[in-house]
Amino acid sequence: MSETRKRSRKRFGGHAHKKQKGSRELEVGAQGVLITCNMNERKCTSEAFSLLNEYADALYGREQPADTQDSLSEEEEDDEDAEAALKKEVSQIQMSMKTHQQRFTAVDSGANNVVFIRTHGVDPEQLVHHILSDLHQTKKRKSRVILRMLPVSGTCRAFPEDMEKFLSVFLERWFRAPQRATYQICFKARNSSHNKREEVIKAVAGLVGKLNPLNKVDLTNPELSIIIEIIKTVCCVSVLKDYMLFRKYNLQEVAKEPTNQSTGLQEAANQSTGLQEAANQSTGPQEAANQTQEHGDGEKADGSAESHDVSAGNGTKEAELE
């Protein structure tokens, strides 16, 4: 009876539906682009490849395919029989495929309605900023299902001690003296419950303050935005410029005409100004930390509005952006 069950499992696929070991997943050490969509990940991936390749070709030139040609000379080919030559050619092709890395590779992000495109030989921040800058200037919509496109310049394990160790070095490029800037911190966690918003925000703000006390908050129009996206046990980090100008890197919003954006931007600016004034008048860090702010950018990545928490300066101001 047991043998019959085993045979039936093998015959009808058994556990083939499970992911095979070694399947491509988002992991620590990856760089790339984190993309949110609305219920159509396959179409989102297709649009992402098209868009990224279009602008990457313009910035870096067309991607060169792997060289799979046989390097044997004509004399050597004449000396070897057909079977040996075929084996050598197959071996060279396999080696070439292993050593050649594609410019863009889709990996499993670990969250619904989120696509991660891993990059190789490409600066994700430069590439995505170039895309959004062009869309902002031309107002041309080049995607239908892609919502936000966030570059990821670094990844680490999403545990407090690992994040602190990684970020203390990662943030030096932008915030270590004599470098200084106004900034905000945007935080989002998916499928992760071991990171509390307030603790992460205060820890990151504390690191920025240690690098240079002159780094200050600006919730209205910061020079830099620190993006922290946690998916399961992987923390994705980037430092972006023009984050508010490009509508939080939302491809749908940035391509709209200015008349459609002016009202929302003005309301957001007024709310941010009011928040900062209230925080400046508070008597202690905890009172300032309790100040919150909400922005609606019309994005829905997983069936509900995606929220972003924003902290400022040396940990004395916090706000939540949605």
HELIX and SHEET records of a PDB file:
HELIX    1   1 SER A    2  ARG A   11  1                                  10    
HELIX    2   2 GLU A   41  TYR A   60  1                                  20    
HELIX    3   3 GLU A   74  ASP A   79  1                                   6    
HELIX    4   4 ALA A   82  THR A   99  1                                  18    
HELIX    5   5 PRO A  124  THR A  138  1                                  15    
HELIX    6   6 PRO A  160  PHE A  170  1                                  11    
HELIX    7   7 GLU A  172  PHE A  175  1                                   4    
HELIX    8   8 ARG A  197  LEU A  211  1                                  15    
HELIX    9   9 ARG A  247  TYR A  249  5                                   3    
HELIX   10  10 LEU A  251  VAL A  254  1                                   4    
HELIX   11  11 PRO A  258  GLN A  281  1                                  24    
HELIX   12  12 PRO A  285  ALA A  289  1                                   5    
SHEET    1   A 4 PHE A 104  VAL A 107  0                                        
SHEET    2   A 4 VAL A 114  THR A 119 -1                                        
SHEET    3   A 4 GLY A  32  CYS A  37 -1                                        
SHEET    4   A 4 ILE A 146  VAL A 152 -1                                        
SHEET    1   B 5 GLY A 154  ARG A 157  0                                        
SHEET    2   B 5 VAL A 234  LEU A 240 -1                                        
SHEET    3   B 5 LEU A 224  ILE A 231 -1                                        
SHEET    4   B 5 THR A 182  ARG A 190  1                                        
SHEET    5   B 5 LYS A 216  VAL A 217  1                                        
SHEET    1   C 6 GLY A 154  ARG A 157  0                                        
SHEET    2   C 6 VAL A 234  LEU A 240 -1                                        
SHEET    3   C 6 LEU A 224  ILE A 231 -1                                        
SHEET    4   C 6 THR A 182  ARG A 190  1                                        
SHEET    5   C 6 HIS A 308  ALA A 312 -1                                        
SHEET    6   C 6 LYS A 317  LEU A 321 -1                                        
END                                                                             
